[in-house]
Amino acid sequence: MSASELQVAYQADDDGTGQIIATVTGEFSARGAAWFNPIEVKRTFVTTLRSFPLTANNPALVEGGFGSTENPGNLEQCHLRIVVKPHDIRGTLLVHVDLSSEGLDNA
């Protein structure tokens, strides 16, 4: 079994938003991307990542995709989700990544 690798890149757009692109390579390979407001990502995801201790009840989470028109604030389709939380008492972190292409229903 080969180890998987996660690569995350950010591409800024002229309108002040940007796209986070995540690529997983290894035995399972996938690629997903979603658009984000970088200020919001820093305020939520990055701030939580910097907190100590990182807790399972409040993991660092960033997710994006197509928003729901019926339930504002919720995603109808999630194209990219990255969750970082504690894995064990030694400080090892668990990184969970969900990826989907636009147009695929992954609910």
N, C-alpha and C positions, 0 to 999 in steps of 0.2 A: 504494500500500500504506500503510495507516495503522499507526501505532505501537500496540503493545499496552500495556496498563497492568495492573499487579498491585496489588491492595489486600488487605492482611492485617489482620484484626481479631481481638481476643480477647474472649471472653465468659466471665466467671467464673461458676462454679456454687457453690451453698451447701455442697457436699461437699468443697471444696478443690481440685477439678479445674477445668478450663476447656476451652472449645472454641476452637480456632484455625480461623477461616473465611477462606479465600482465594478471591478473585474475580478473574478475568482478563477484561478487556474489550478489544475491538479486532476485528480480522479474525476471530480465533478467540475465542470466549467460553466460559467455564466457571466453575463454582463447586464447591468441595469443602470439607469440614470434617472434623475429627477431634478427639477428646477427649485431653487431655494433663494430666499433672501439671506445674504450672508450675515447681516446684522442679527437676524433672528437665530441663525445657527450658532453664532458666537454666544448669544444671550442664553440659549437653552443647552444645546449639546456640549459645547466647549466648556461652559461654566460648570456643568455637572461632571464632566470628565476631570476637571481640576479640583473638584471637591474631595475632601478626605474626612471620613472614609467613604468610598463609593459603596452604595448599598444596593442589595437586590430589590428592595422596595422602591427605590428611586434610581433606576439605571440611566445611563446616558443614552438618549434615544434621538435619532434623526430619521424622519420618514417623509416621503413625498411621492406624489403621483397625481391622479385626477381627483379633485375635491368633489364631494357629494353636494348636489344642488338641494336635495331633500334634507340633509343633515349638515348644515354648515359647520366647518371645523373638523369634519371627519372625511376620510378618504373613501372614495368609491372604488378606486383602483390604486393599489400601492405598487409603485415601480421600484422603489429603493427604501429599505429599512435597515438601519444599523443600530444594534443594541449592544452596549458594553456594560457588563456587570461582574461582580466578584464570582470567582469559581471555587476557591478554597480558602482556608485560613492562612495560607502562606502568601497571599496577595496576588495569586495568578488570576488573570482576567479571562472571561469568556466573551468572545465577540461573535454575535449571531447576526447573520446577514441574509436578508430576503431580497431577491432580485426578480424582476419581471420585465418583459418587453411591453411597450405601449400597445394597447389593443387586446391584450390577453386578460381574461377575467381570472384573477387569482384570489378571489374572496374566500 
